[in-house]
C-alpha cells in the first residue's frame, strides 16, 4: 500500500492502521508524488549521482526540511543501531566502557 499524505500524517496513519489493513508492505512517499507531478525539481544529475539529492532539497526548501532532517536523521540512525545485531553490539560495548569509567574511580 502506498500512503501519500505528507509527513508526519502518513507515518501516523500507517502505525495506527497496520493491524487492520493486512497488507504486506506500507510505503510512505508523499514527496515522490510531488516530484512526479512536477511540483519540485530534481537535483542536478551530479548531485543525484553523488547521493546528495537530500542536500539539494534542503538548500532549496530549508524552512520546510531543516527541522525534519534535524530530528529524523538522528532518530533513524539510533533505530538502525539499536535494531541491528551489529548496532546492538556497538551500543553495548560503548555503554560498558562508559559504565567502567564511571564506576572504576
Secondary structure as UniProt FT lines:
FT   STRAND          2..3
FT   TURN            7..8
FT   HELIX           9..21
FT   STRAND          27..28
FT   HELIX           30..36
FT   TURN            37..38
FT   HELIX           45..49
FT   TURN            50..51
FT   HELIX           53..60
FT   HELIX           62..83
FT   HELIX           85..103
//
